[in-house]
Amino acid sequence: MTDRIVIVGAGLAGLRAAEELRRATFEGPIVLVGNEKHLPYDRPPLSKEVVRGEREDTTLKPQEFFDEKQIELRLGAEAVGVDTAAKKLRFADGSDIEYGQLVIATGLASRRIPGLPDLAGVHVLRTLEDSLALRSELAEGKRALIVGAGFIGCELAASFRQRGVDVVLVEPQPAPLASVLGEEVGHLIERMHREEGVDVRCGVGFESVLGADRVTGAVLSDGTEVDADFVVIGIGSVPLTEWLAESGIELADRSAGGGVRADEVGRTATEGVWATGDVASWRLATGKQKRVEHWSNAGDQAKVLAKAITGADATGPTAVPYFWSDQYDVKIQALGTPSATDTVHIVEDDGRKFLAYYSRDGVLTGVVGAGVPAKVMKVRAKIVAGVPVAELLGNA
């Protein structure tokens, strides 16, 4: 049987897995498979610099890197199935490749609205092509409707306003990012967008689009109509696992975020199959399964995964979870595991920048800050130690 490691998914998680395998002194063949034709590229800039026309290239590593590390690239190759008994990965063109170990790093796909007509001017944002298509809209359109005030929706709202586009931002939750960061912090983010001229409409949903061949607006759940030159659907993402339907590879429950079910080092219950990145639901120290969609998580998991695959001593990620979002001139940062169900303590707020601690049962679980990077990062050790939040509030 071949000792070849095949990594499905040529995004950040797949690239980091390949890098760490070479660092772990794996000398056998590595094949990195991607359904896009681009070299692995960074996605966070797509909603910011790329869509605004300030950056063209977000390639993570040049071709020379893959040549030097002897990592074979198969780009524009769509994986459609796995024969786990024969250890073969199947492609849409009918070809296949044998593997010794298979790493699933296929990431996410944008969530779609069922039954939505396929009109020109209706977009999602996941790929470079998506971002470039939206950039073209900015050159002509002056009115945008964004459905969903999660991170992508909020970042696009900021980018569109910076390009002078009028924006209506629709969110069924009581505030932007309320389901992630809670209503209290969500309202602080809402305030910032309103100050920048965004028409934020919370507690209202999307009903239907208007237009014949091209979108001209939309009807909202409260019956109001919104005129729009283009519409962006930003209602979240789903793990790319449909291609595994007949493979027998176990998927996580929806309550755990779905995705490919794996243990604390990325190993699935199927021999020779691993999972990492946004598509992977890893087992936590508590025994629960969790899928994490943050940029930094891809690198943290890759280090552990590579050690486990090569037989080295591997333990689960110990890094404190970290994520960020750039909106206007403010960087919103989060450390730890802040949750919408946590108790939120606003310790600083100057009307735009803010700092908030999150606690659960009196214990510090995370910190979220806007425009105060040093104050966010200094809390890292406190989160690791699980200190009582009262200890910080007394010094705030």
WOFEN-V130202 format. One record per run of one state. SS is the DSSP state (hx for helix, st for strand, lp for the rest). FROM is the first residue (numbers start at 0). LEN is the number of residues. Records with the same first field share a line. If there is no record, write none. Layout:
BEGIN
SS: FROM-LEN + FROM-LEN
END
This chain:
BEGIN
lp: 0-4 + 8-3 + 23-6 + 34-6 + 41-2 + 47-11 + 59-3 + 68-2 + 75-3 + 83-4 + 91-4 + 98-2 + 104-3 + 110-9 + 120-1 + 123-4 + 140-2 + 147-3 + 162-3 + 171-6 + 181-1 + 195-3 + 202-3 + 211-2 + 220-4 + 227-2 + 233-3 + 239-2 + 244-6 + 251-2 + 256-3 + 261-5 + 267-5 + 275-1 + 283-5 + 291-3 + 309-12 + 327-2 + 336-6 + 349-4 + 360-2 + 370-2 + 377-2 + 385-2 + 393-3
st: 4-4 + 29-5 + 40-1 + 58-1 + 70-5 + 78-5 + 87-4 + 95-3 + 100-4 + 107-3 + 119-1 + 121-2 + 142-5 + 165-6 + 198-4 + 205-6 + 213-7 + 224-3 + 229-4 + 236-3 + 250-1 + 259-2 + 266-1 + 272-3 + 279-4 + 288-3 + 321-6 + 329-7 + 342-7 + 353-7 + 362-8 + 387-1
hx: 11-12 + 43-4 + 62-6 + 127-13 + 150-12 + 177-4 + 182-13 + 241-3 + 253-3 + 276-3 + 294-15 + 372-5 + 379-6 + 388-5
END
